[in-house]
Amino acid sequence: MSDQTSTATDLPVGTWSAEVTVDGTSFPTATMSLSADGTLGITTPVSRATGTWSAEGNSVHWVGKEVYQEGPGLPGHVLIDQHMELDGDTFASRGKSQVYDQEGAFAKTVNTVVNGTRVSRSPQTESA
């Protein structure tokens, strides 16, 4: 759940366009949707993620599980653990992710950077 001491402008609630960099390599833009109830969703051209977030001031901790479509070179899923710093309608997030192969076996831990810009103060719905 989000921290009740934060104000509406501090919270990351809304829809965000995000650039993801894993171990120095950039990947296609992701759309992140953070809801006031502390849940989040992420969509990319090849994956979907769900998770939770909590805020303390402008610092946000978020975790999730990203599941990939089957395909050559794609992982099966990734467990995400990130710490985000908000600055108005932008954020910078850093953390480590655990990557699992298509069979579910642990493959590696990667350093992940996510930078985002808020495109709406309303979370995107699953059907959007």
Secondary structure, 3 states (H helix, E strand, C coil): CCCCCCCCCCCCCEEEEEEEEECCEEEEEEEEEECCCCEEEEEECCEEEEEEEEEECCEEEEEEEEEECCCCCCCCEEEEEEEEEEECCEEEEEEEEEEECCCCCEEEEEEEEEEEEEEECCCCCCCC
